[in-house]
Structure formats: structure tokens, C-alpha cells
């Protein structure tokens, strides 16, 4: 089993760029969910990413990816999720795809890690938010791109701390 695996779906390349940054920090290569196999979903720390499309939907490549995800037992696995969305243009469904991935992985038995604060965002609703916390890393390249680098770096540091704790337990 791989230590860390990063799987993403991307239409415009923005989610892919973030996936590449995250994967590089862990010394691995990201996998586009369009090319993933069930085996790709087995890792000590599985990191999943998607942009939100339409009115709160997963990126198109995740249609088949969800079927793969549904075929994998994630009991005992740790999963972190990240998502990209438009908090102004789609303020009522901001990063909903991330929330969908989080719910799917929990339903498959995973422990979700890597939540972040929703402070500093301007959306009005998100399936990825509960009690002022996102279930993972929420990014907005349309309206808030200047904060992306710092948010990604802080999230990677938190996940690395978590991965270090896993090795010591």
C-alpha cells in the first residue's frame, strides 16, 4: 500500500495544478481519476480533489471515479479532500464537490482528516462546511487566487504533521 496517493479530477487544469503541488510535497505523482484504478484508492493517506461544476456537482471525470470509489473498502483509511469552486458566482454550492467526496469516503469507512476553517471566505452555503469548518481545503481560483499558495502550503504542513503521527503510532 502506498503511503500517500493524490487523485483528482480537473477540467480547466486548476485542480490538476493544486494536485501536482500536493503530490510533489509528498514525493509522489498525482493520478487523474479518469485514469485511476481501484488499487489507486488504497493508501495510508488518500488525498482526493475535485472542482465543483454546475450547481454543486463533481467534475465530470469523477462520474466513473465514484464507481471505483464505491468498490473500495476504506475502513481504517485516512482521507483528506480538497476542492475548487467559485464562492461568488456559485455562493450557494461553493465546493460542494469536496463535500460529496467527503461523504462518499466516510460512507466507505474512511476517517476524514485535514479540515480547515471557513473564516475568510464569502460564500453563503456549502455541502463541504459544517459548524464553520470545511471538511478539507477549499480554494477559489476565480475570486481569491492570491490566497491559494498560502492555503495549500498550510494544509500540506498539517497533513505532513498528521502523516508523521501515523508513522509513530
C-alpha positions in Angstrom: 0.0 0.0 0.0 1.3 3.5 -0.9 1.9 5.9 1.9 0.2 8.9 0.1 -1.9 8.9 -3.0 -3.4 12.0 -4.6 -6.3 11.5 -7.0 -8.0 14.4 -8.7 -10.5 15.4 -11.4 -9.8 18.6 -13.4 -11.4 20.2 -16.4 -9.6 23.5 -16.7 -6.3 22.4 -15.2 -6.6 24.4 -11.9 -7.4 21.3 -9.8 -4.6 19.4 -11.5 -2.1 22.2 -10.7 -3.1 22.0 -7.0 -2.9 18.2 -7.1 0.6 18.4 -8.5 1.7 20.8 -5.7 0.3 18.5 -3.0 1.7 15.3 -4.6 5.1 16.9 -5.0 5.2 17.8 -1.3 4.7 14.1 -0.5 7.2 12.9 -3.1 4.6 11.2 -5.3 2.8 11.8 -8.6 -0.9 12.7 -8.8 -3.4 10.4 -10.6 -6.1 11.8 -12.8 -9.3 10.0 -11.7 -10.1 9.4 -15.4 -7.1 7.0 -15.4 -7.4 5.6 -11.9 -7.9 2.0 -10.9 -9.4 0.7 -7.7 -5.9 0.0 -6.4 -5.1 3.7 -6.7 -7.6 4.3 -3.8 -5.6 2.3 -1.4 -3.1 4.4 0.6 -2.2 5.2 4.2 -3.3 8.8 3.4 -5.6 9.2 0.4 -6.0 12.8 -0.9 -8.9 13.4 -3.3 -9.7 16.6 -5.2 -12.4 17.9 -7.4 -13.7 21.2 -8.7 -17.4 21.9 -8.4 -19.4 22.2 -11.6 -22.9 23.2 -12.4 -24.9 23.6 -9.3 -22.9 21.6 -6.8 -21.7 18.6 -8.9 -18.5 16.7 -9.1 -16.1 17.3 -12.0 -17.1 15.0 -14.9 -14.2 12.6 -14.6 -15.5 11.7 -11.1 -18.6 10.0 -12.6 -16.6 6.9 -13.2 -14.3 7.7 -10.3 -17.2 7.5 -7.8 -18.0 4.0 -9.1 -14.4 3.0 -8.4 -14.6 4.6 -5.0 -17.8 2.7 -4.3 -15.9 -0.5 -5.0 -13.2 0.1 -2.4 -13.4 -0.6 1.3 -11.8 2.4 3.0 -12.2 1.1 6.6 -9.3 2.2 8.6 -8.1 4.6 5.8 -7.4 8.2 6.3 -8.7 10.5 3.6 -8.2 14.2 3.0 -10.2 16.2 0.4 -9.7 19.4 -1.4 -11.9 21.3 -3.7 -12.1 24.3 -6.0 -15.1 26.5 -6.6 -16.4 30.0 -7.2 -17.6 31.4 -3.9 -19.2 34.5 -5.5 -20.8 33.2 -8.7 -21.9 29.9 -7.1 -22.1 31.1 -3.5 -24.8 28.5 -2.5 -22.9 25.5 -3.8 -19.3 26.5 -3.1 -17.0 23.5 -3.1 -20.0 21.1 -2.8 -18.0 18.5 -4.8 -15.5 18.4 -1.9 -18.4 17.7 0.4 -19.6 14.9 -1.9 -16.2 13.2 -1.9 -16.0 13.5 1.9 -19.4 11.9 2.4 -18.6 9.1 -0.1 -15.3 8.3 1.7 -17.0 8.4 5.1 -19.7 6.0 3.8 -16.9 3.7 2.7 -15.4 3.6 6.2 -12.7 6.2 6.0 -11.6 8.6 8.7 -11.6 12.2 7.3 -8.6 14.4 8.1 -7.5 17.8 7.1 -10.4 20.0 7.8 -9.9 23.8 7.6 -11.6 26.9 8.9 -14.2 28.6 6.8 -13.1 32.0 8.1 -12.2 34.5 5.3 -14.5 33.0 2.7 -17.5 34.9 1.3 -19.8 32.0 0.2 -23.3 31.6 1.7 -23.6 27.8 1.7 -21.5 24.7 1.1 -22.1 21.0 1.4 -18.4 20.9 2.4 -18.9 23.1 5.5 -20.2 22.3 9.0 -20.0 24.5 12.1 -17.7 27.0 10.4 -15.2 24.3 9.2 -14.6 22.9 5.8 -14.2 19.1 5.6 -10.9 19.8 3.7 -9.1 22.5 1.8 -11.4 24.9 -0.1 -9.9 27.1 -2.9 -11.3 29.7 -5.2 -9.0 30.5 -8.2 -11.6 32.8 -9.7 -12.0 35.3 -6.8 -9.4 34.5 -4.3 -6.3 33.2 -6.2 -3.9 35.3 -4.2 -4.6 33.2 -1.1 -4.2 29.8 -2.8 -0.4 29.4 -2.3 -0.6 30.1 1.5 -3.7 27.9 2.0 -2.2 25.0 0.1 1.2 25.3 2.0 -0.6 25.4 5.4 -2.8 22.4 4.5 0.2 20.4 3.3 2.1 21.2 6.5 -0.9 20.0 8.6 -1.2 16.8 6.5 2.5 16.1 6.9 2.2 16.5 10.7 -0.7 14.0 10.5 1.3 11.6 8.4 4.2 11.8 10.8 1.8 11.0 13.7 0.6 7.9 11.7 4.2 6.6 11.4 4.8 7.0 15.2 1.6 5.1 16.2 
